[in-house]
Amino acid sequence: MAFTPLHDRVLVRRTESEEKTAGGLIIPDSAKEKPAEGQVVSVGEGARKDSGELIAPAVKAGDNVLFGKWSGTEITVDGEELLIMKESDIMGILS
């Protein structure tokens, strides 16, 4: 099943979090926080102004992005857990 976000929504795959601290301690799954960065899987066509003019999205598929800790809604597509969020929930593109 293919999934295409509508309007100004973005589909994001979370990146895996670190298993160890800088000091070498292993972090158990119960203590890990969900990472607030990921890779854009797909993007909607963009938002519309009141005049109906299309505002192109600033992100594209493949971009690595940083987003808020509680941003987005978790969904499952083809057995993979992904996030769908508004483009405005994305804080920036990581290079």
Order of alpha helices (4+ residues) and beta strands (2+ residues): beta-beta-beta-beta-beta-beta-beta-beta
